[in-house]
Amino acid sequence: MAVRVICFSQPGCMGCMEQTPINLEVGKILKLEIEEIDAVKNPQYIQEFHLKVTPTIIVIRDGEVKERFEGVVQREQLESTLKKYL
């Protein structure tokens, strides 16, 4: 029951800059690493996950995408969603 959380971002993205501290706080609370991946430097993920905007957060459990957030996600919503998969 492995959970992987990825936040796709890109340089200069205001929403991404807003999302990063939220991710760090939620990760610390839940003792979970939220991976930050630069979508521009890793274009293979754009097609794989059908990325349209940044930030995009993908929650993967047992190799399957369970949740997807496009745009900034507030701490309370992100934390409550991730708790379902831990």
PyMOL CGO cylinders between C-alpha atoms (Angstrom):
from pymol import cmd
from pymol.cgo import CYLINDER

trace = [
    CYLINDER, 0.00, 0.00, 0.00, 2.69, 2.45, -1.04, 0.3, 1, 1, 1, 1, 1, 1,
    CYLINDER, 2.69, 2.45, -1.04, 1.63, 6.08, -1.49, 0.3, 1, 1, 1, 1, 1, 1,
    CYLINDER, 1.63, 6.08, -1.49, 3.53, 8.49, -3.70, 0.3, 1, 1, 1, 1, 1, 1,
    CYLINDER, 3.53, 8.49, -3.70, 2.64, 12.17, -3.90, 0.3, 1, 1, 1, 1, 1, 1,
    CYLINDER, 2.64, 12.17, -3.90, 4.13, 14.26, -6.71, 0.3, 1, 1, 1, 1, 1, 1,
    CYLINDER, 4.13, 14.26, -6.71, 3.79, 18.01, -7.18, 0.3, 1, 1, 1, 1, 1, 1,
    CYLINDER, 3.79, 18.01, -7.18, 4.65, 19.12, -10.70, 0.3, 1, 1, 1, 1, 1, 1,
    CYLINDER, 4.65, 19.12, -10.70, 5.83, 22.72, -10.94, 0.3, 1, 1, 1, 1, 1, 1,
    CYLINDER, 5.83, 22.72, -10.94, 7.86, 25.03, -13.12, 0.3, 1, 1, 1, 1, 1, 1,
    CYLINDER, 7.86, 25.03, -13.12, 10.18, 27.99, -12.55, 0.3, 1, 1, 1, 1, 1, 1,
    CYLINDER, 10.18, 27.99, -12.55, 8.48, 31.37, -12.23, 0.3, 1, 1, 1, 1, 1, 1,
    CYLINDER, 8.48, 31.37, -12.23, 5.04, 29.87, -11.53, 0.3, 1, 1, 1, 1, 1, 1,
    CYLINDER, 5.04, 29.87, -11.53, 3.38, 31.99, -8.81, 0.3, 1, 1, 1, 1, 1, 1,
    CYLINDER, 3.38, 31.99, -8.81, 0.98, 29.19, -7.85, 0.3, 1, 1, 1, 1, 1, 1,
    CYLINDER, 0.98, 29.19, -7.85, 3.90, 26.78, -7.52, 0.3, 1, 1, 1, 1, 1, 1,
    CYLINDER, 3.90, 26.78, -7.52, 5.67, 29.18, -5.18, 0.3, 1, 1, 1, 1, 1, 1,
    CYLINDER, 5.67, 29.18, -5.18, 2.50, 29.35, -3.10, 0.3, 1, 1, 1, 1, 1, 1,
    CYLINDER, 2.50, 29.35, -3.10, 2.07, 25.54, -3.12, 0.3, 1, 1, 1, 1, 1, 1,
    CYLINDER, 2.07, 25.54, -3.12, 5.61, 24.64, -1.99, 0.3, 1, 1, 1, 1, 1, 1,
    CYLINDER, 5.61, 24.64, -1.99, 5.30, 25.77, 1.66, 0.3, 1, 1, 1, 1, 1, 1,
    CYLINDER, 5.30, 25.77, 1.66, 1.87, 24.10, 1.88, 0.3, 1, 1, 1, 1, 1, 1,
    CYLINDER, 1.87, 24.10, 1.88, 3.39, 20.83, 0.65, 0.3, 1, 1, 1, 1, 1, 1,
    CYLINDER, 3.39, 20.83, 0.65, 6.24, 21.09, 3.15, 0.3, 1, 1, 1, 1, 1, 1,
    CYLINDER, 6.24, 21.09, 3.15, 3.84, 21.70, 6.03, 0.3, 1, 1, 1, 1, 1, 1,
    CYLINDER, 3.84, 21.70, 6.03, 1.51, 18.85, 5.09, 0.3, 1, 1, 1, 1, 1, 1,
    CYLINDER, 1.51, 18.85, 5.09, 4.45, 16.51, 4.49, 0.3, 1, 1, 1, 1, 1, 1,
    CYLINDER, 4.45, 16.51, 4.49, 5.82, 17.31, 7.93, 0.3, 1, 1, 1, 1, 1, 1,
    CYLINDER, 5.82, 17.31, 7.93, 2.44, 16.79, 9.64, 0.3, 1, 1, 1, 1, 1, 1,
    CYLINDER, 2.44, 16.79, 9.64, 1.77, 13.46, 7.88, 0.3, 1, 1, 1, 1, 1, 1,
    CYLINDER, 1.77, 13.46, 7.88, 5.42, 12.31, 7.85, 0.3, 1, 1, 1, 1, 1, 1,
    CYLINDER, 5.42, 12.31, 7.85, 5.19, 11.94, 4.09, 0.3, 1, 1, 1, 1, 1, 1,
    CYLINDER, 5.19, 11.94, 4.09, 7.48, 13.18, 1.33, 0.3, 1, 1, 1, 1, 1, 1,
    CYLINDER, 7.48, 13.18, 1.33, 5.74, 15.21, -1.34, 0.3, 1, 1, 1, 1, 1, 1,
    CYLINDER, 5.74, 15.21, -1.34, 8.05, 15.04, -4.34, 0.3, 1, 1, 1, 1, 1, 1,
    CYLINDER, 8.05, 15.04, -4.34, 8.59, 18.25, -6.29, 0.3, 1, 1, 1, 1, 1, 1,
    CYLINDER, 8.59, 18.25, -6.29, 9.28, 17.68, -9.98, 0.3, 1, 1, 1, 1, 1, 1,
    CYLINDER, 9.28, 17.68, -9.98, 10.03, 20.43, -12.48, 0.3, 1, 1, 1, 1, 1, 1,
    CYLINDER, 10.03, 20.43, -12.48, 7.71, 19.64, -15.40, 0.3, 1, 1, 1, 1, 1, 1,
    CYLINDER, 7.71, 19.64, -15.40, 9.81, 21.73, -17.81, 0.3, 1, 1, 1, 1, 1, 1,
    CYLINDER, 9.81, 21.73, -17.81, 13.01, 19.80, -17.06, 0.3, 1, 1, 1, 1, 1, 1,
    CYLINDER, 13.01, 19.80, -17.06, 11.15, 16.47, -17.10, 0.3, 1, 1, 1, 1, 1, 1,
    CYLINDER, 11.15, 16.47, -17.10, 8.82, 16.72, -20.12, 0.3, 1, 1, 1, 1, 1, 1,
    CYLINDER, 8.82, 16.72, -20.12, 8.15, 12.97, -20.18, 0.3, 1, 1, 1, 1, 1, 1,
    CYLINDER, 8.15, 12.97, -20.18, 5.75, 13.49, -17.27, 0.3, 1, 1, 1, 1, 1, 1,
    CYLINDER, 5.75, 13.49, -17.27, 3.67, 16.01, -19.24, 0.3, 1, 1, 1, 1, 1, 1,
    CYLINDER, 3.67, 16.01, -19.24, 2.37, 13.26, -21.50, 0.3, 1, 1, 1, 1, 1, 1,
    CYLINDER, 2.37, 13.26, -21.50, 2.41, 10.48, -18.92, 0.3, 1, 1, 1, 1, 1, 1,
    CYLINDER, 2.41, 10.48, -18.92, 0.19, 12.40, -16.48, 0.3, 1, 1, 1, 1, 1, 1,
    CYLINDER, 0.19, 12.40, -16.48, -1.57, 14.66, -19.04, 0.3, 1, 1, 1, 1, 1, 1,
    CYLINDER, -1.57, 14.66, -19.04, -0.31, 17.81, -17.33, 0.3, 1, 1, 1, 1, 1, 1,
    CYLINDER, -0.31, 17.81, -17.33, -2.06, 21.01, -18.37, 0.3, 1, 1, 1, 1, 1, 1,
    CYLINDER, -2.06, 21.01, -18.37, -1.22, 23.42, -15.56, 0.3, 1, 1, 1, 1, 1, 1,
    CYLINDER, -1.22, 23.42, -15.56, 1.23, 23.85, -12.72, 0.3, 1, 1, 1, 1, 1, 1,
    CYLINDER, 1.23, 23.85, -12.72, 1.10, 23.20, -9.93, 0.3, 1, 1, 1, 1, 1, 1,
    CYLINDER, 1.10, 23.20, -9.93, -0.48, 19.77, -10.39, 0.3, 1, 1, 1, 1, 1, 1,
    CYLINDER, -0.48, 19.77, -10.39, -0.45, 17.31, -7.51, 0.3, 1, 1, 1, 1, 1, 1,
    CYLINDER, -0.45, 17.31, -7.51, -0.88, 13.61, -8.25, 0.3, 1, 1, 1, 1, 1, 1,
    CYLINDER, -0.88, 13.61, -8.25, -1.58, 11.03, -5.53, 0.3, 1, 1, 1, 1, 1, 1,
    CYLINDER, -1.58, 11.03, -5.53, -0.52, 7.52, -6.55, 0.3, 1, 1, 1, 1, 1, 1,
    CYLINDER, -0.52, 7.52, -6.55, -1.27, 4.43, -4.48, 0.3, 1, 1, 1, 1, 1, 1,
    CYLINDER, -1.27, 4.43, -4.48, -0.10, 0.99, -5.54, 0.3, 1, 1, 1, 1, 1, 1,
    CYLINDER, -0.10, 0.99, -5.54, 0.86, 2.37, -8.95, 0.3, 1, 1, 1, 1, 1, 1,
    CYLINDER, 0.86, 2.37, -8.95, -2.59, 3.84, -9.67, 0.3, 1, 1, 1, 1, 1, 1,
    CYLINDER, -2.59, 3.84, -9.67, -3.50, 7.55, -9.77, 0.3, 1, 1, 1, 1, 1, 1,
    CYLINDER, -3.50, 7.55, -9.77, -6.08, 8.06, -7.03, 0.3, 1, 1, 1, 1, 1, 1,
    CYLINDER, -6.08, 8.06, -7.03, -6.33, 11.85, -6.83, 0.3, 1, 1, 1, 1, 1, 1,
    CYLINDER, -6.33, 11.85, -6.83, -5.34, 14.81, -8.95, 0.3, 1, 1, 1, 1, 1, 1,
    CYLINDER, -5.34, 14.81, -8.95, -5.32, 18.51, -8.07, 0.3, 1, 1, 1, 1, 1, 1,
    CYLINDER, -5.32, 18.51, -8.07, -4.68, 21.24, -10.63, 0.3, 1, 1, 1, 1, 1, 1,
    CYLINDER, -4.68, 21.24, -10.63, -3.79, 24.64, -9.26, 0.3, 1, 1, 1, 1, 1, 1,
    CYLINDER, -3.79, 24.64, -9.26, -3.06, 25.62, -5.67, 0.3, 1, 1, 1, 1, 1, 1,
    CYLINDER, -3.06, 25.62, -5.67, -4.50, 23.26, -3.04, 0.3, 1, 1, 1, 1, 1, 1,
    CYLINDER, -4.50, 23.26, -3.04, -5.02, 24.62, 0.46, 0.3, 1, 1, 1, 1, 1, 1,
    CYLINDER, -5.02, 24.62, 0.46, -3.46, 22.82, 3.42, 0.3, 1, 1, 1, 1, 1, 1,
    CYLINDER, -3.46, 22.82, 3.42, -6.70, 21.50, 4.94, 0.3, 1, 1, 1, 1, 1, 1,
    CYLINDER, -6.70, 21.50, 4.94, -7.91, 19.96, 1.68, 0.3, 1, 1, 1, 1, 1, 1,
    CYLINDER, -7.91, 19.96, 1.68, -4.55, 18.41, 0.82, 0.3, 1, 1, 1, 1, 1, 1,
    CYLINDER, -4.55, 18.41, 0.82, -4.06, 17.01, 4.31, 0.3, 1, 1, 1, 1, 1, 1,
    CYLINDER, -4.06, 17.01, 4.31, -7.55, 15.47, 4.54, 0.3, 1, 1, 1, 1, 1, 1,
    CYLINDER, -7.55, 15.47, 4.54, -7.24, 13.93, 1.07, 0.3, 1, 1, 1, 1, 1, 1,
    CYLINDER, -7.24, 13.93, 1.07, -3.84, 12.40, 1.76, 0.3, 1, 1, 1, 1, 1, 1,
    CYLINDER, -3.84, 12.40, 1.76, -5.00, 10.93, 5.08, 0.3, 1, 1, 1, 1, 1, 1,
    CYLINDER, -5.00, 10.93, 5.08, -7.42, 8.70, 3.14, 0.3, 1, 1, 1, 1, 1, 1,
    CYLINDER, -7.42, 8.70, 3.14, -4.50, 6.95, 1.48, 0.3, 1, 1, 1, 1, 1, 1,
    CYLINDER, -4.50, 6.95, 1.48, -2.10, 6.53, 4.41, 0.3, 1, 1, 1, 1, 1, 1,
]
cmd.load_cgo(trace, "trace")
